[in-house]
Amino acid sequence: MTTKKKQLKLGAFLSVPGNHLAGWRHPDAVPEYDMDFALYMRLAQTAERALYDTIFFQDTVAVGGSDALKAGDLTRTRLSRIVKLEPTATLAALAVGTKNIGLIATATTTFNEPYNIARRFSTIDHISGGRCGWNLVTSQIEDEAGNFNLDTHVDHALRYERAIEFYEVVAGLWDSWEHDAFLRDKESGVWFDRDKMHFLDHHGKYFNVRGPLNSPRTPQGRPVVAQAGSSEPGRELAARTADIVFTAQTELEAAREFFADVKGRTARYGRTPDDIKIMPGITPVIGRTMEEAQEKYDALQALLPDDVALAALARFTRGIDIFSYPLDGPMPDLPEANSAKSRQKLIMDMAKKQNMTLRQVARSVSAAQGHRVLVGTVGYIADQMQEWLEADACDGFNVICNYYPGPFDDFANQVIPELQRRGIFRTAYEGPTLRDNLGLRVPENRHTAARG
C-alpha cells in the first residue's frame, strides 16, 4: 500500500511592488504594481493557474515612517510600499476575475470594530463562493495610532487582550444565522425562520455588540482566519483562533519548535493540530546555476543604499537612535518594543547567532523583512521546501517576491512544476472553497450544534 506524500500548501504573499526595499529599482521591475488593479488581477490569475491555495495582502493603516517624514527625513522618500489599494475592497474585485484561489487580507483588531469586520469578510466570502480569509492582526506599526485619536500606540498586551475579545465577537456574529434559516417561501410569505436567527448580546471589556449580523452563514461556514503573530501572546491567539499561521522562520530547528508549539496548544481550545496550517515566508531568487542565483541577489542588494536599509530597520528600534551607531560595529541591544515584538526578537537572535554588524543586519532586514531568502536553482529551492515539509517544520509556505512580475512568474513556471513532479503539490484544486483546498473542516454553527 502506497502512502500519499505530505502535500505543501502555498500562499502568494503579494507584497507589491516588491518585498525587497530596492526591488522596485530593478530594471525588470514594474513599480506601478502598488496601485494598478489590472496588474493585481494579473498576479491573482497567474497564482490561480499555478494552483496556489491563496493570495494574501498585508496591510497597515498608515504611511510607514510618518513621524520621521514629518520631521524632514527624506531618506524615507526612497522607501516603496507607502501607498496601496485597500485590501478588502481589492479582494472583492479580484473575486470576480478568479474562480478557485483563496483571497486573504489583513484587517487590524486595534483600529476596527468587530461588526464591520464580520460583515466585510462575510460579504467577500459570499461574492467569491467561499474563498475568503481574514488575516487577524493587532496593529504593528506605531504610525497607525496617530490616525485613530491616539498620541501613542496601544500597549502590546492590551492589543492582544482586545484582539481575543474582538475575534470572539466576530465569530459569534458569523454564527448569527443557521445554514437553513432563510426560507424565502413565496406561498407562506415567510422570509426566514426566527428560531434560526440568533442575537449575540455580547457585553465585554472592549465591546458591547447586540447582533445579529445582517449577512447569512457563508458558503464555507465562515471565512478562514489567518494570524501572523509569533510572540507568546501571538502563539496563544493563533492556537485559539487561526486556521492558518503566517510566520517568519529562517532556520529549520526554530521552525520545527514553532510548528510543534503552536499545534501543541490547540487542544486546550477544543481543536486539533490539523485545524491549523503553518506557513512561513520564503523569498526565492532563482538561477540556472547556484552562481547565477547569487549574482542576481548581489545585483539586487547593490541597489540598496545603507541609509535606506537603516531607515527600514529603525521601525524595530524605537527608543534608540540607530543612526548614531557605527555601521560596521556590532548590532546594539534593543529596548523591548511595543510593536512587532516577535520580528524584533527574530532579528536580534539572528544578529547574535551570526555575529552580524549593524550594516549586515539592516541590509538583511531590508532584503527579506525577517523571512528566509532561498538563493539557488529550482532543484535547490524545491529541496529546501521539501525538507521543511517532511521535517514537520511547516505545512507550506508563503511565497514573497523581491519585485514583480518576473520572480513571481519564474516561481510559478519553474518551481511549482518541480514540486508537482515530486508529488508534494497538487495538480488540481480539491474543491470550490478555500477550506476544501486547505483541507480544513467546516466549523459547525454553535446554535445548530446546541440543538444536538
N, C-alpha and C positions, 0 to 999 in steps of 0.2 A: 504493500500500500504506500503510495507516494504522499508525503506530507507537503502541503502547499507552503511555499516560502512566505515569510512575512512580507507585507506589502507597504511600500512607502506612501505616505500622504504628502502632497506638495501644495504649498501656498505660494502665490506670486505676490510678494510684498512690493507694491508699486510705489516706491519712494521716488516719485518724479520731481524734477527732471533727472535725478540721479542720486544715489546714496553717497557716493564719494563727493566730498565738498568741491573738488575741482573737476568732477566728471563732466559737468556742463561745458567745460572748456575744451574737451577732446574734439579733434577735427571731425569725427563722425557723429558727435552728439547732436541731438535736436533739443535745444534749451526750451523751446515752446511746449514741451511735454508737461510743463507745470499747469497750463491753463487751457490748452486746446482740447475740447471734448472729443473731437474726431480722432485725435491721437490716443486718448484714453480708450475709446471704443476699439481701436486697432489692437491695443495691448490686450484687452479683455478677450477679443475674438482669437487672437494668437494663443493666449493661455488656454482657451476652451478647445481649440484644435489640438493642443498638446496634452489635453486631458488633465490639467491641473484640477485639484479639488476646489480651490478657491482663489480669488484675488482679494487683496487686503489693502486698505488705505489707513495709514496712521493719520492722526490729526492733532493739532493744538489750536487753541482759540486765542492766539496772539501772534504778533510778529516777534520771532525769537531775537533776543538781544535788544529789546525796545529801550530799556533804560540806558544802555551804552550808546545806542544811536541818538537818543535824545541829548546825551551829554557830548555828542560830537565825534564819536568813534567811527571813523569812516572805514575802518578795517572790515566792518560788517556789511558794507555795501558790496563786498566780493563774495558773500555767502549766498548760495541758492536756497531753494525751498522756503522762501519768505512768503510767497503767496501760493494759494492752491484753491481748487474747487472744493466747496463744502461737500464732504464725502457722502452723507446720506442722500442728498439730492442727486449726487452723481450715481450712486448705486441704483436708484430708481430709474434713471435714464438708461444705464447700462443693461438693466434687466430686459429692456425691450429689444435689444440687439443681440442677446445671448439666450441660450436655451438650457444648458446643463451646469455651467460653472457656478460655484458658490460666490456670494457677494458679501464681504465683511467690511465694516467701517468702525472707526473709533468714535465713541461719544463719551465725554467725561461725566463722572458722577459728581464731581466737585462743583461744576457750574452748569448744571441742568436740573430739571425736575423729572421725577420718575414717570408721571403720566405722559408727558411729552415724548420721552424716550420709548416707553412701551408702545405708544400709538405709532410713532415714526417707523420703528423696526417691524411692527406687525404689518403695517401698510406695505412696506417693501417686500415682506415675505409673501403677501397676497399678490402683489404685482408680478413677482418673479416665479410664482408657483412653488414656493417652498425652498428658496435658495439663499435666504438672508441670514446674516450673523451680526451680532453686536460685540464689538471689542470693548469690554468694560474696563475702564481705567480711572484712576484718580489723576487729576491734573498734575503733570510732571514739571513744567517749567514755571519759574517764579513770575515771568511776564504776564501770565494769564490772569493773576489776581487783580492787576490794575484795571482790567476791563470789566470787572464784576464787583464794583463797590468796595474793594479792599485795598489797603496800602501794602500789606504783606501777605504772603501765601499762607493758606491754612496749614496748621501743624500736620505732619506726616501721619501720626497715629489717629488724629481726628478725621483726616481724609479717608482712611481705611474704615474707621468706625461708621462714617456716613455711607461709604460705599456698600457695606454689608446691608445696612437697612435699605438703601436705595435699590439694591438687587432684589431683596425680599418683596418690596412693593411692586417692582416691575414684574417679577414672576407671578405675584398674586393677581395683578391686573391681566396678565396673559391668560389666566385661568378664569376670567370673568364669565365666559360662556362655554358651556359644554359643546361637544362637536356637533350634536344634533339639535341644538337649541332653536335654530331658525326653521320654522315650518313653511312659511310663505304659502299658506293654504288659501287659495282664492275662494274656495267654496265656503269655508267657515269664516273667512275674513280674519283669521288669526295669523299674525306675522311671526311671533316667536312664543316659545314655551317659557312662561315666567318661572317655573320651577328650575329651569336650567340656566337662568341668569343669576349671577352672584355678586353682591356688594362686598367690597374688600373691608371697608370700615377699619382702616389701619390708623392707629394712634401711637406714634413712637417719639423718640427723642428729636429726630430731624424732620419727620414728615407726618402730616395728617391727610390721608387720602381716602375718600369715600368709595370711588368707583361707581359702577363698573366701567370698564374700558369700552369706548364706542367703536370697537373693532372685534370681530369674532375670532374664534380659535383659528390658528393659521394652518396652511397646508402641511407643515411638518410638525404640527403640535404647538411649537413655539420656536422662535428664531434660535439658532445656535448662539451660544455665549462663548466668546473668547476672552482671554485675560492675559496680561503681559507683565505683571509684577513678579519679581523673583526675590524680594526681601522676605523676611519672616512673615509679616502680615500679608504680603502678596501671595506667598505659597499657601497660606491658610485660606485666603479668599479664593484662590484657584481650586483648591480641593473641594470647597463648598459650592462654588458656582459654575466653574468653567467646563465647557465641552472641549475646548482647545486652549492650550497654553503656548503663547508665543514667547520665546525666551532667547537670551544671548548666552551661549556657551561656546568656549573656544578649545577646551581640552576634553578628551574622552572621559577621564575618570570623574571630572567635575560634572559632566553631563549625565553620567550614569547615576551619580549621587542625587542630582536634582530630580531625575526621572523616578528613581525609587522613592525619594522622599515625598514628592507631591502625590504620586499614586498611592503611597502608603497611608496618606491622610484621609483618603476618600471614605473609608469605612465608617468613620465617626459621623458622617453625614448621610449614611444610608446609600452610599454609592459604591461602585466597583472600579478597579484600576482601568478597565476597558471603557469606562464612561468619559475618560479624558484622553485626548491626543496631544502629545507634547512635541512641539515643532520649533527647534532652534533655528536661528537665521544663518544662512551661508551666503557669501558673495563669491560667485565663480569668476575666474579670469582664465579663459580657455585659449590654449595654443596647440598647434600641431605637434610641438615638442615642449618639454618642460622649459627649455631655454627660451623659446618664443613666448610662452606664457609669462615668464619672469620679465622679459623685455617689455611686454605690454603693460605689466603692472608698474615697472620702473618708470615708463614713459608717462603714465598717469600721475604717479607721485611727483614727478618733476614739474607738473603743472600747479602744484600746491605750495604757495608761499608759507614760510614758517609762522608769520604773524596771523595769517588766516587760520592755520591749524591751532594756534594758541587761543584764538578767539572762540573756536568751536569747543576746545577743552574747558574754557572758562565757565561754561554753564554748570560744570560739575564741581567747581572750586569756589563757590560762594563763600565769602569770609576771608579769603586771602587774595592778594594781588599776584596772580600767577605770572603776569608780565614782568614782575620785578626779579624773578629768579633766573639764574644763568641757564641758557638753553641746553648746554652740554653738561650741566650738573645733574645730580640725582633728582628724581621726581619728589617734590616735597610732600610731607604728610598733609592730608587734607582734614579740615574740621568736618564733623558729621553733617551731611547735607539734610535739608528739609525737602528735597526733591530728588528723584532718580537715585534713591539710596542703593538699590541693587546694582545699577550700572556703575555708580561711583566705586562700589566695593570691587566689582569685576576689574575696573581699570587699575585700582591700587594693587590688587592681588597680582595682576599681570606685570605691573611695573616692578614689584618687589621680586617676584619669581624669576624674571628675565633680566633683572638688574638694569633697567632701561633708564636712559636720560629723559629729561623733560621734553626735549625735542622729539625723541623717538616715541614717547607716549602720545604727544599731541598729534603727530603725523599718523600714528596707528589709529587713534580715535577718529580723526577726520576721514580716514580711508574707509572705516568699517563701522563706526558708531558702536563699537564693542562686539560686533558679530565676527564670526570666523570667515576669513578670506581663504578660498581654495584656489591656489595658483598652479595650473598644470594642464595636462592633457585630458581629453574626455575620459580615458580609462582611469587616470588617477582620481579625478573628481568622483566618478562612479564608485571606485574602490572605497574612497573615504565615506561616501554616503552609505554604502552597503555595510561597511564595518560598524558604523554607529548604529544602524538599524538592528543588526544582528547581535550587537553587544548590549541591547536594551538601554541605549543612551538617548533614544528618540523614537517617535512614531513616524516621523517625516521631517521635512524642512520647509522653512520659508525662504524662498529664493529672492535675494535682494541684489539689484544690479547697479554697477558704478555709474552708468548712464544708459540712455535709451535712444534708439531701439536695438542697436547691434548686439550687445551682450545678452539681452533678453531673447532675441531671435536665435542666437547661437545655442543657448541652453535648450530651447525648445526643439531645435532641429538636430542637435548633436547629442546632448547628454541624455535627454529623455528616451530617445530610441535605444541607447545603450542600456539604460535601466530596464526597459521593456525586454530587451534581448536576454537580460539576466533573470527575468521572471520576477522582478521585485517592484514593478509598477504596472498599473492597469493598461489594457489595450482598448477598453471601452468603459464608459460610465456604468456604474452599478444600478442607478435608478434616477428618478427625476428630481429628488430633493438633495439638499446638502447633507442631511443626516444619513440618507441612503449611501451616499458616496464616501462619507467618513466612517461608515459602519457604526453609527451611534443610534441607540434606541430612541424611540419617540416617547417623551415623558407623558405620563398619564395625567389628565386633568384631575386635580386634587378632589374636586367635588364629585366627579364620576367615580373615582376610587373609593370615596367615602360611602357611596351607595352600595358598594360590595359587588 
